């Protein structure tokens, strides 16, 4: 398994386009299609592959992710699998990415403030926040073993 550590901005994942219309029109790169999956980067990042469990973060955990980003605290490293077609799958970090996507998408507020109610500089601070991501390349069996190891799946 080959791994490479890179920084990826939230902007790249959600592809926020800064228009002022309805909030759902602003988060073009993040889509939650329910049972059909959750995607970022305009469909290039599969956030909830079939082998993942459903998101189980409760409000306090979800809010803590956004609070950490607002305060520029580092989040735990994410792991993405690089597919042969140059798309990506989340090996580890699904719940963090879903929390981020939901906040930018306007699905919940933090301390009474929705993302679209923030000032431009506050929104830009969140969008410019860099996530640390290991990009992992290897055979499917290696990726599955990596997933099991990282997530303590027995």
Sine and cosine of phi, psi and omega as CSV:
sin_phi,cos_phi,sin_psi,cos_psi,sin_omega,cos_omega
0.00,0.00,0.81,-0.58,0.06,-1.00
-0.99,-0.15,0.73,-0.69,0.03,-1.00
-0.79,-0.61,0.54,-0.84,0.06,-1.00
-0.65,-0.76,0.81,-0.59,0.00,-1.00
-1.00,0.06,0.80,-0.60,0.03,-1.00
-0.69,-0.73,0.34,-0.94,0.11,-0.99
-0.99,-0.15,0.73,-0.69,0.01,-1.00
-0.77,-0.64,0.80,-0.60,0.00,-1.00
-0.97,0.23,0.46,-0.89,0.10,-1.00
-0.87,0.50,-0.60,0.80,0.04,-1.00
-0.80,0.60,-0.68,0.73,-0.04,-1.00
-0.91,0.42,-0.57,0.82,-0.03,-1.00
-0.97,0.24,-0.72,0.69,-0.08,-1.00
-1.00,-0.05,-0.27,0.96,0.00,-1.00
0.74,0.67,0.77,0.63,0.04,-1.00
-0.90,0.43,0.77,-0.64,-0.11,-0.99
-0.95,-0.31,0.18,0.98,0.12,-0.99
0.88,0.47,0.29,0.96,0.09,-1.00
-0.98,0.18,0.28,-0.96,-0.13,-0.99
-0.97,-0.25,0.06,1.00,0.00,-1.00
-0.94,0.33,-0.36,-0.93,-0.02,-1.00
-0.79,0.61,0.64,-0.77,-0.07,-1.00
-0.84,0.54,-0.59,0.81,-0.04,-1.00
-0.90,0.43,-0.40,0.92,0.02,-1.00
-0.99,0.14,-0.13,0.99,-0.09,-1.00
-1.00,-0.06,-0.37,0.93,-0.07,-1.00
-0.97,-0.25,0.95,0.30,-0.13,-0.99
-0.95,0.32,-0.46,0.89,-0.11,-0.99
-1.00,0.00,-0.26,0.96,-0.02,-1.00
-0.95,-0.32,0.83,-0.55,0.02,-1.00
-0.70,-0.71,0.80,-0.59,0.12,-0.99
-0.97,-0.25,0.96,-0.29,-0.02,-1.00
-0.99,-0.16,0.48,0.88,0.01,-1.00
0.87,0.50,-0.79,-0.61,-0.04,-1.00
-0.93,0.37,-0.25,0.97,0.04,-1.00
-1.00,0.08,0.03,1.00,0.12,-0.99
0.92,-0.39,0.18,-0.98,0.03,-1.00
-0.82,-0.57,0.76,-0.65,-0.10,-1.00
-0.75,-0.67,0.53,-0.85,0.11,-0.99
-0.82,-0.58,0.05,-1.00,0.03,-1.00
0.81,0.59,0.66,0.75,0.04,-1.00
0.89,0.45,0.50,0.87,0.02,-1.00
0.99,-0.17,-0.13,0.99,-0.04,-1.00
-0.98,0.18,-0.34,0.94,-0.01,-1.00
-0.91,-0.41,0.91,-0.42,0.08,-1.00
-1.00,0.08,0.97,-0.24,-0.08,-1.00
-0.98,0.20,-0.53,0.85,0.00,-1.00
-0.81,-0.59,0.98,0.20,0.07,-1.00
-0.89,0.46,0.27,-0.96,-0.09,-1.00
-0.84,0.55,-0.53,0.85,-0.05,-1.00
-0.99,0.16,-0.04,1.00,0.05,-1.00
-1.00,0.04,0.49,-0.87,0.15,-0.99
-0.99,0.17,0.25,-0.97,0.07,-1.00
-0.91,0.42,0.41,-0.91,0.04,-1.00
-0.88,0.48,0.75,-0.67,-0.03,-1.00
-0.85,-0.53,0.16,0.99,0.04,-1.00
-0.87,0.49,0.72,-0.69,0.14,-0.99
-1.00,0.03,0.21,-0.98,-0.04,-1.00
-0.78,0.63,-0.73,0.69,-0.02,-1.00
-0.88,0.48,-0.62,0.79,0.02,-1.00
-0.93,0.36,-0.71,0.70,0.01,-1.00
-0.87,0.49,-0.72,0.70,0.00,-1.00
-0.90,0.44,-0.58,0.82,0.00,-1.00
-0.90,0.44,-0.56,0.83,0.04,-1.00
-0.89,0.45,-0.74,0.67,-0.03,-1.00
-0.92,0.39,-0.65,0.76,0.03,-1.00
-0.88,0.48,-0.66,0.75,0.03,-1.00
-0.88,0.47,-0.66,0.75,0.01,-1.00
-0.91,0.41,-0.71,0.70,0.01,-1.00
-0.86,0.51,-0.60,0.80,-0.01,-1.00
-1.00,0.01,0.11,0.99,0.02,-1.00
0.85,0.52,0.55,0.84,0.09,-1.00
-0.99,0.11,0.54,-0.84,0.01,-1.00
-0.96,0.27,0.66,-0.75,0.13,-0.99
-1.00,-0.08,0.30,-0.95,0.07,-1.00
-0.87,0.49,0.47,-0.88,-0.02,-1.00
-0.90,0.43,0.54,-0.84,0.05,-1.00
-0.97,-0.23,0.39,-0.92,0.06,-1.00
-0.80,-0.60,0.82,-0.58,0.04,-1.00
-0.84,-0.54,0.65,-0.76,0.09,-1.00
-1.00,0.03,0.69,-0.73,0.07,-1.00
-1.00,-0.06,0.86,-0.51,0.01,-1.00
-1.00,0.05,0.29,-0.96,-0.03,-1.00
-0.88,0.48,-0.45,0.89,0.01,-1.00
-1.00,-0.01,0.25,0.97,0.00,-1.00
0.94,0.34,0.24,0.97,0.17,-0.99
-1.00,0.00,0.04,-1.00,-0.06,-1.00
-0.73,-0.68,0.43,-0.90,0.12,-0.99
-0.78,-0.63,0.65,-0.76,0.04,-1.00
-0.97,0.22,0.85,-0.53,0.12,-0.99
-1.00,0.03,-0.67,0.74,0.01,-1.00
-0.54,-0.84,0.74,-0.68,0.03,-1.00
0.84,-0.55,0.14,0.99,-0.04,-1.00
-0.80,0.61,-0.77,0.63,-0.10,-0.99
-0.92,0.39,-0.58,0.82,0.07,-1.00
-0.91,0.41,-0.71,0.71,-0.01,-1.00
-0.92,0.39,-0.62,0.79,0.06,-1.00
-0.90,0.43,-0.67,0.74,0.04,-1.00
-0.86,0.51,-0.70,0.72,0.00,-1.00
-0.90,0.43,-0.75,0.66,-0.01,-1.00
-0.87,0.49,-0.67,0.74,0.01,-1.00
-0.91,0.42,-0.62,0.78,0.00,-1.00
-0.92,0.40,-0.76,0.65,0.00,-1.00
-0.90,0.44,-0.53,0.85,0.00,-1.00
-0.97,0.25,-0.16,0.99,0.02,-1.00
0.99,0.10,0.35,0.94,-0.01,-1.00
-0.98,0.21,-0.32,0.95,0.05,-1.00
-0.41,-0.91,0.30,-0.95,0.03,-1.00
-0.93,-0.37,0.33,-0.95,0.10,-0.99
-0.86,-0.51,0.86,-0.51,-0.04,-1.00
0.81,0.59,0.62,0.79,0.05,-1.00
0.98,0.18,0.06,1.00,-0.02,-1.00
-0.91,-0.41,0.87,-0.49,0.15,-0.99
-0.99,0.15,0.38,-0.93,0.00,-1.00
-0.81,0.59,-0.70,0.71,-0.05,-1.00
-0.94,0.35,-0.23,0.97,0.05,-1.00
-1.00,0.01,-0.13,0.99,-0.01,-1.00
-0.96,0.27,0.34,-0.94,0.09,-1.00
-0.95,0.31,0.30,-0.95,0.01,-1.00
-0.82,0.57,-0.69,0.72,-0.03,-1.00
-0.92,0.39,-0.56,0.83,0.04,-1.00
-0.93,0.37,-0.68,0.73,0.05,-1.00
-0.89,0.45,-0.69,0.72,0.00,-1.00
-0.90,0.44,-0.58,0.81,0.04,-1.00
-0.87,0.49,-0.68,0.74,0.02,-1.00
-0.92,0.38,-0.75,0.67,-0.04,-1.00
-0.90,0.44,-0.53,0.85,-0.01,-1.00
-1.00,0.07,-0.10,1.00,0.03,-1.00
-0.86,0.51,0.73,-0.68,-0.04,-1.00
-0.98,-0.18,0.82,-0.58,0.11,-0.99
-1.00,-0.02,0.61,-0.79,0.06,-1.00
-1.00,-0.02,0.85,-0.53,-0.10,-1.00
-0.78,-0.62,0.80,-0.60,0.20,-0.98
-1.00,0.04,0.85,-0.52,0.10,-0.99
-1.00,-0.03,0.86,-0.51,-0.12,-0.99
-0.92,-0.38,0.78,-0.62,0.03,-1.00
-0.86,-0.51,0.68,-0.73,0.03,-1.00
0.15,-0.99,-0.10,-1.00,0.03,-1.00
-0.96,0.30,0.36,-0.93,-0.01,-1.00
-0.83,0.56,-0.65,0.76,0.00,-1.00
-0.89,0.45,-0.61,0.79,0.04,-1.00
-0.92,0.39,-0.66,0.76,0.01,-1.00
-0.90,0.44,-0.65,0.76,0.02,-1.00
-0.90,0.43,-0.67,0.74,0.05,-1.00
-0.90,0.44,-0.64,0.77,0.03,-1.00
-0.88,0.47,-0.70,0.71,0.04,-1.00
-0.85,0.53,-0.75,0.67,-0.01,-1.00
-0.87,0.49,-0.68,0.73,-0.02,-1.00
-0.91,0.42,-0.75,0.66,-0.06,-1.00
-0.91,0.42,-0.63,0.78,-0.09,-1.00
-0.99,-0.14,0.13,0.99,0.01,-1.00
0.79,0.61,0.68,0.73,0.02,-1.00
-1.00,0.04,0.77,-0.64,0.01,-1.00
-0.95,-0.30,0.00,0.00,0.00,0.00
